[in-house]
Amino acid sequence: MSTWPKLADVRSWLRMAPDPTEDAIIDTARVAAISYGIRRTGGIWSVDSADVDDLAVLACTMHAGRLYRRRDSMDGTLGFGDMGVVRVGRGDPEIEGLYAQVGPGLVVG
């Protein structure tokens, strides 16, 4: 058990060095991912919880990284030079699978 990911955790997941400009963007993605994680797990944990399941922490870290990288694909596509364009899906089945193992499902409201 752990806490929700910190900025340094997400930055490490992204393999990025500290950078004030990028850190602000990463932290925005991290906060959004934590908010989603809390709702996705049915409110089992709060923002300040110190006993968040490791699978939820991993899912949240991956989700924050995905949100950060998603800013490069505002229209849902990424260009790969000579290889063309690839569509980026809205969700990530791995992230959802991790959350599904620890929580009852998305709570709307």
N, C-alpha and C positions, 0 to 999 in steps of 0.2 A: 504494500500500500504506500501511497505517496501523495503529493499535492498535484494540482493541475500544473501543466508545464509553465515554466518561466520563460522569459525572452531568450535567455542563453540556451535553454533546451531546444527551442525551435530553431534558433540560429545554428546550433550544432547539427541538428537534423538536416538543415539546408546546406551544411558545409560552408558557411559564410563567416567571415571575420567581422568583428564589430564595426559598424558604420552608422553614425548618427541618423543619417537620412533613411537608410534602409531599415534600421532598427525600429524607427517609428512606424513604418509600414508593416513590418513583421509583427510588431506588438499589436497593431490594430487587428491583424488577421488572427493572432493568438487569442485576443479577448473575444472576438466573434466565435472562434472555435470552442472556447470554454463555455460561452453562453449556449451554443448548440449542444455541446456535450452534456450540460446540465439538463437541458430539456429532453435530449435523446435518451438519457438514462432514467427518465421519469422523476427527476429531482431528487435522486438518492443522495447526491452530494451537492453542497453549495460552493460558491466561489472560494470560500475560506477553508474548505474541508482539508484535513491533513491525512485522510484515510481513503483517498480515491484509488480505486482498483487500477492496477498497472496496465490492464488492457484498455481501460478508458483513457488513461494518460497517454498511451501510445496512439490510440485513435485520435485524440485531440491534437497531439503533436503533428501527426501526419496531416490532419485536416488543416491546421494552421499553415503548414508548409504548402499544402495544395492551394489554399486561398491566396497566399503570397504569390505563388507562381502563376496563379490564374489571372493576375493583373496584366500579364503579358498576352492574354488572349481574351480581350474584352468581348469579342464576337463569338467566342467559343472555338476558335481555331488557332493553331500554331503553325508557323511556317518553318520548314526545314530545308531551306535553300533549294538545291537541285531535286530533292526528294518530294517537294510539293508541300501541300497543306494537310494537316491532320486535325480532325475534330476532337475537341476535348469535351468529354461528357460532363453532365451536371453533378453527378455523384460518383463516389468511389466505393465499389463493392467491398474492398478490403476494410476500409474505415467503417462502413456500416456493419460488416461482419463482426468486427471487434466490439463495437457498441452493443450489438445484439447479444453478445455473450454475457454482458454485465447489467443490462437494463431492460426494463419492460417495453420500451418504445417511446416514440416522440410524444411529448406532452405539449399541446397547443394552448396558448393562452398567455 
